[in-house]
Structures are given as C-alpha cells and as structure tokens.
Amino acid sequence: MKDNPRVTLPDEQQELESAYQNKSCEIRTRYEIAIKNYESVFDCNNIFYGLYETLFQPQSIIDLKSFLQISDFKPNINQKINVSKKNDSLKKLDVKLAERIFNHYKSTYEFCEKRFAIKENWNGS
C-alpha cells in the first residue's frame, strides 16, 4: 500500500495530531499512572525507573547496569532496530500542536520533574 503512488499517507504531523490523545498512546506515556500501578504491586527497590527520553544515554546505561548488577553489560545503543521510516515533517513541529501536546501531558512532565528531580526540555523550546 505505501509503495502505491496513488495512495497518500498522512504525514507525521497529521499522525501525531490524531495519536497523542488516544488511549494506546496514553497507556505508554503517562508515567505517573504506570509508576503508581507498578508500585502498588512491586517494592520500589525492585523497580528500575528509566524514562524513554533518557534511556539510551550513557548515565542511564550505567544506572541500569548497577540496578541489574551486571558489570559486563555493553549495549550497542548506536544500533537501531525496527526503525520506522521518517520524513521531515516533524523537524519543525507546528508550535500550536506542540503546545496542545505539552498541555495535554503537563501533569506527566510535572510528575517526572518532581519525582526524578530532572528538568527536561519537555516542551521543545
């Protein structure tokens, strides 16, 4: 279908516009809900807290190795697996769309900032 020149697929901005509020997206992005659920079942000392936004950075890898007590763990974070093809439509995210997304997930950003003492550039500015 995607190779058919008569079929027009939505660009990434259009996809993002329709996706950020849907249930399947929220299940994966509402850290405050997921963490509350994890902590209702598991002891906090048995949970590794790794935010997707920082998971593939060197410090996160060090923290994960320490948590798992695996000293010789050497992940290849430069190897991309199952990468979807991207176009350039998200390089300049529409400001109004970015604001809507930021406001929609503001409680999540505030939770992460408070819980993990981090200040990410969540809103892209």
C-alpha positions as CSV (number, residue, x, y, z in Angstrom):
1,M,0.0,0.0,0.0
2,K,2.7,2.5,0.9
3,D,4.5,1.8,-2.3
4,N,1.4,2.6,-4.4
5,P,1.8,6.1,-5.9
6,R,-2.0,6.6,-5.8
7,V,-2.2,6.2,-2.1
8,T,-1.4,9.2,0.0
9,L,-0.4,8.6,3.6
10,P,-0.7,11.3,6.3
11,D,2.5,13.0,7.2
12,E,3.9,12.6,10.7
13,Q,2.4,15.8,12.0
14,Q,-1.1,14.6,11.0
15,E,-0.4,11.3,12.6
16,L,0.8,13.0,15.8
17,E,-2.3,15.2,15.8
18,S,-4.5,12.2,15.9
19,A,-2.4,10.0,18.1
20,Y,-1.2,11.9,21.1
21,Q,-4.6,11.8,22.9
22,N,-5.6,8.2,22.0
23,K,-5.8,5.5,24.7
24,S,-3.0,3.4,23.3
25,C,-0.6,6.4,23.3
26,E,-1.6,7.4,26.8
27,I,-1.0,3.9,28.2
28,R,2.6,4.2,27.1
29,T,3.3,7.8,28.0
30,R,1.5,8.5,31.3
31,Y,4.5,7.8,33.6
32,E,2.6,8.9,36.7
33,I,-0.1,6.3,36.2
34,A,2.3,3.5,35.2
35,I,4.6,4.1,38.2
36,K,1.6,4.2,40.6
37,N,0.5,0.8,39.2
38,Y,4.0,-0.7,39.4
39,E,4.4,0.5,43.0
40,S,1.1,-1.0,44.0
41,V,2.5,-4.4,43.1
42,F,6.3,-4.3,43.5
43,D,8.6,-2.9,46.1
44,C,10.2,0.3,44.9
45,N,13.7,-1.1,45.4
46,N,12.8,-3.8,42.8
47,I,11.8,-1.3,40.1
48,F,14.2,0.3,37.6
49,Y,13.0,3.8,36.7
50,G,14.1,4.6,33.2
51,L,12.4,7.3,31.2
52,Y,12.3,6.7,27.5
53,E,13.5,10.2,26.9
54,T,16.9,9.5,28.6
55,L,17.1,5.7,28.5
56,F,19.8,5.5,25.8
57,Q,22.1,8.0,27.3
58,P,25.3,6.8,29.0
59,Q,24.2,7.6,32.6
60,S,21.0,5.6,32.1
61,I,23.0,2.6,30.9
62,I,25.3,2.9,34.0
63,D,22.3,3.1,36.3
64,L,20.7,0.1,34.6
65,K,23.9,-1.9,34.9
66,S,24.1,-1.1,38.5
67,F,20.5,-1.9,39.2
68,L,20.8,-5.3,37.4
69,Q,24.2,-5.9,38.9
70,I,25.7,-6.8,35.5
71,S,29.2,-5.4,35.2
72,D,30.0,-6.6,31.7
73,F,26.8,-5.3,30.0
74,K,27.8,-3.4,26.9
75,P,24.7,-2.5,24.9
76,N,25.1,-1.2,21.3
77,I,23.0,1.9,21.7
78,N,24.0,3.1,18.3
79,Q,22.4,0.2,16.5
80,K,18.8,1.0,15.5
81,I,16.4,-1.9,15.3
82,N,12.9,-1.8,13.9
83,V,13.2,1.9,13.0
84,S,10.3,3.3,11.1
85,K,10.9,5.4,8.1
86,K,10.7,9.1,8.9
87,N,10.1,12.1,6.7
88,D,11.0,15.7,7.5
89,S,7.5,16.8,8.7
90,L,8.4,16.6,12.4
91,K,11.7,18.6,12.1
92,K,9.7,21.7,12.6
93,L,6.8,20.7,14.7
94,D,3.8,23.1,14.5
95,V,4.0,25.4,17.5
96,K,0.3,25.2,18.3
97,L,0.4,21.4,18.1
98,A,3.4,21.2,20.4
99,E,1.6,23.5,22.9
100,R,-1.5,21.2,22.8
101,I,0.6,18.1,23.4
102,F,2.6,19.8,26.2
103,N,-0.6,21.0,27.9
104,H,-2.2,17.5,27.5
105,Y,0.8,15.8,29.1
106,K,1.6,18.6,31.6
107,S,0.8,16.5,34.6
108,T,3.2,13.8,33.3
109,Y,6.0,16.3,32.8
110,E,5.4,17.8,36.3
111,F,5.4,14.4,37.9
112,C,8.7,13.4,36.2
113,E,10.3,16.7,37.2
114,K,9.3,16.3,40.8
115,R,9.8,12.5,41.2
116,F,13.1,12.2,39.4
117,A,14.5,15.7,40.1
118,I,15.0,16.3,36.4
119,K,14.3,19.3,34.2
120,E,13.9,18.0,30.7
121,N,13.2,20.3,27.8
122,W,9.7,18.7,27.5
123,N,8.1,21.5,25.5
124,G,10.8,21.6,22.9
125,S,11.7,25.3,23.5
